[in-house]
Amino acid sequence: MAEEPSRTSEFEAALAELERIVARLDREELSLDEALEMFETGVSHLRTASRLLDDARGVVEELIEDASGELATVDFDLPVGEAADGDGGD
C-alpha cells in the first residue's frame, strides 16, 4: 500500500498543473508557440490524471463485494436522467 500516497500525489500534481495551465491560458496573451506548448503540456498532465483515475477505478471494482462475499463490478455512472442530488431529475 506504500504506492497509494505516490499515486495520490502524482494525481494531485497533474491536476494542479492542469489548473495552472488553464488559468494562464485564460488570463494571458500568449504567442501561438507558447499557447501550443502549454496545451501540449496540459494534454500530457491530462493523460497522466486519466490513467491514474482508470487505475483507481480498477482497484475499487476489485474491492467491491456483494452479499455472498464474491467480488462484483459496480457501474460508477449515474443512470441517464438521475440527478447527482438523488432527486431523480424531476
Rosetta silent file (secondary structure, phi, psi, omega in degrees, C-alpha in Angstrom):
SEQUENCE: MAEEPSRTSEFEAALAELERIVARLDREELSLDEALEMFETGVSHLRTASRLLDDARGVVEELIEDASGELATVDFDLPVGEAADGDGGD
SCORE:     score description
SCORE:     0.000 S_00000001
   1 L     0.000    0.507 -178.987    0.000    0.000    0.000 S_00000001
   2 L   -65.757  -18.931 -178.731    3.031    2.281    0.011 S_00000001
   3 H   -77.222  -22.158 -175.363    2.242    3.250   -3.581 S_00000001
   4 H   -57.722  -49.475  178.348   -1.104    4.915   -2.753 S_00000001
   5 H   -60.268  -34.725  178.584    0.311    8.220   -1.444 S_00000001
   6 H   -63.995  -45.326  178.381    2.569    8.340   -4.502 S_00000001
   7 H   -64.601  -41.430  178.539   -0.387    7.864   -6.862 S_00000001
   8 H   -62.429  -46.786  179.165   -2.393   10.418   -4.925 S_00000001
   9 H   -62.060  -42.076 -179.947    0.464   12.904   -5.034 S_00000001
  10 H   -64.292  -42.232  178.569    1.001   12.284   -8.736 S_00000001
  11 H   -64.173  -47.256 -179.399   -2.706   12.791   -9.466 S_00000001
  12 H   -62.794  -38.107  178.224   -2.895   15.962   -7.369 S_00000001
  13 H   -66.054  -42.666  178.821    0.239   17.346   -9.024 S_00000001
  14 H   -63.505  -43.105  179.606   -1.132   16.636  -12.516 S_00000001
  15 H   -65.342  -42.002  179.007   -4.455   18.258  -11.621 S_00000001
  16 H   -62.945  -40.709  178.307   -2.749   21.307  -10.089 S_00000001
  17 H   -65.688  -40.729  176.599   -0.630   21.749  -13.217 S_00000001
  18 H   -59.517  -45.745  179.220   -3.712   21.476  -15.425 S_00000001
  19 H   -62.051  -40.781  179.381   -5.443   24.164  -13.357 S_00000001
  20 H   -64.509  -43.080 -179.647   -2.365   26.402  -13.557 S_00000001
  21 H   -64.711  -45.166  179.760   -2.134   25.964  -17.331 S_00000001
  22 H   -61.662  -44.184  179.558   -5.829   26.682  -17.861 S_00000001
  23 H   -62.089  -42.491 -179.419   -5.636   29.797  -15.686 S_00000001
  24 H   -67.159  -41.810  178.104   -2.588   31.058  -17.556 S_00000001
  25 H   -63.711  -33.210 -179.749   -4.159   30.387  -20.950 S_00000001
  26 H   -71.640  -39.851 -169.462   -7.284   32.232  -19.783 S_00000001
  27 H  -101.610  -16.190 -175.330   -5.636   35.351  -18.428 S_00000001
  28 L  -111.977  147.350  171.261   -2.526   35.899  -20.524 S_00000001
  29 L   -88.475  112.520 -177.460   -1.994   36.819  -24.106 S_00000001
  30 L  -112.050  154.511  172.733    0.465   34.216  -25.306 S_00000001
  31 L   -68.869  162.300  178.989    2.119   33.711  -28.634 S_00000001
  32 H   -58.145  -42.741  179.946    0.820   30.793  -30.666 S_00000001
  33 H   -62.218  -42.906  179.068    4.009   28.840  -29.921 S_00000001
  34 H   -64.655  -44.259 -179.304    3.682   29.444  -26.161 S_00000001
  35 H   -63.830  -41.713  179.032   -0.002   28.505  -26.176 S_00000001
  36 H   -66.094  -39.003  177.696    0.661   25.321  -28.159 S_00000001
  37 H   -63.357  -43.872  178.504    3.492   24.343  -25.825 S_00000001
  38 H   -65.249  -40.491  178.587    1.247   24.866  -22.794 S_00000001
  39 H   -61.121  -44.876  179.524   -1.560   22.926  -24.471 S_00000001
  40 H   -60.969  -42.718  177.174    0.803   20.021  -25.179 S_00000001
  41 H   -63.579  -41.992  178.452    1.975   20.023  -21.564 S_00000001
  42 H   -61.735  -41.363  178.789   -1.636   20.127  -20.391 S_00000001
  43 H   -62.078  -39.915  177.821   -2.561   17.139  -22.556 S_00000001
  44 H   -61.745  -44.787  178.131    0.323   15.210  -21.006 S_00000001
  45 H   -65.954  -37.076  177.938   -0.921   16.029  -17.491 S_00000001
  46 H   -63.825  -41.986  177.993   -4.472   15.124  -18.508 S_00000001
  47 H   -63.204  -40.853  177.864   -3.320   11.726  -19.769 S_00000001
  48 H   -62.055  -48.949 -179.730   -1.483   11.100  -16.505 S_00000001
  49 H   -61.516  -41.856  179.744   -4.532   12.047  -14.422 S_00000001
  50 H   -63.671  -42.947  178.692   -6.816    9.935  -16.612 S_00000001
  51 H   -61.794  -43.905  179.722   -4.526    6.906  -16.326 S_00000001
  52 H   -64.520  -38.801  176.195   -4.423    7.262  -12.539 S_00000001
  53 H   -65.432  -40.772  176.947   -8.227    7.519  -12.364 S_00000001
  54 H   -62.070  -42.217  177.420   -8.578    4.408  -14.529 S_00000001
  55 H   -61.139  -44.061 -179.638   -6.161    2.558  -12.227 S_00000001
  56 H   -64.320  -40.276  178.142   -8.151    3.658   -9.168 S_00000001
  57 H   -59.321  -42.747  179.255  -11.410    2.563  -10.801 S_00000001
  58 H   -62.211  -40.925  178.435   -9.914   -0.881  -11.350 S_00000001
  59 H   -64.174  -45.455 -179.809   -8.868   -1.146   -7.714 S_00000001
  60 H   -61.777  -44.125  179.722  -12.327   -0.101   -6.482 S_00000001
  61 H   -61.013  -35.605  179.295  -14.034   -2.597   -8.794 S_00000001
  62 H   -70.932  -28.196 -174.097  -11.814   -5.365   -7.420 S_00000001
  63 H   -89.954  -18.696 -177.660  -12.615   -4.463   -3.823 S_00000001
  64 L   -74.564  126.304  179.916  -16.391   -4.197   -4.007 S_00000001
  65 E  -116.842  145.626  175.063  -18.020   -7.341   -2.724 S_00000001
  66 L   -89.135 -177.144 -174.113  -21.623   -8.427   -2.927 S_00000001
  67 L   -60.331  -28.637 -178.220  -23.542  -10.076   -0.068 S_00000001
  68 L   -82.654   -2.611  179.406  -22.191  -13.559   -0.872 S_00000001
  69 L    91.116   -2.671  178.230  -18.615  -12.333   -0.487 S_00000001
  70 L   -87.234  148.341  178.729  -17.833  -12.561   -4.173 S_00000001
  71 E   -68.931  140.781  178.893  -16.383   -9.617   -5.991 S_00000001
  72 L  -134.150  146.947  176.314  -18.827   -7.701   -8.142 S_00000001
  73 L   -90.025  134.399 -179.388  -18.349   -4.899  -10.634 S_00000001
  74 L  -117.954  132.488  177.562  -20.356   -1.758   -9.912 S_00000001
  75 L   -74.710  124.940 -178.819  -21.126    0.878  -12.534 S_00000001
  76 L   -80.573  -17.220 -174.753  -19.907    4.275  -11.278 S_00000001
  77 L   -82.018  142.671  174.562  -22.084    6.271  -13.671 S_00000001
  78 L   -71.780  146.248  174.990  -25.499    7.578  -12.674 S_00000001
  79 L   -60.007  150.870  179.878  -28.400    6.276  -14.758 S_00000001
  80 L   -57.232  131.750  177.591  -29.484    8.628  -17.523 S_00000001
  81 L    89.943   -9.688  179.172  -31.840   11.286  -16.145 S_00000001
  82 L   -90.028  127.557 -179.293  -30.859   10.775  -12.487 S_00000001
  83 L   -78.492  154.145 -179.573  -29.566   13.923  -10.826 S_00000001
  84 L   -63.342  -26.621 -178.547  -26.459   13.864   -8.634 S_00000001
  85 L   -84.696    2.253  174.448  -28.504   15.043   -5.631 S_00000001
  86 L    81.876   10.828 -179.121  -30.697   11.939   -5.875 S_00000001
  87 L   -87.134    4.140  177.321  -33.974   13.684   -6.724 S_00000001
  88 L    78.340    3.883  177.282  -34.303   11.679   -9.932 S_00000001
  89 L    77.963    7.576 -178.825  -34.032   14.782  -12.090 S_00000001
  90 L   -86.175    0.000    0.000  -37.723   15.647  -11.721 S_00000001
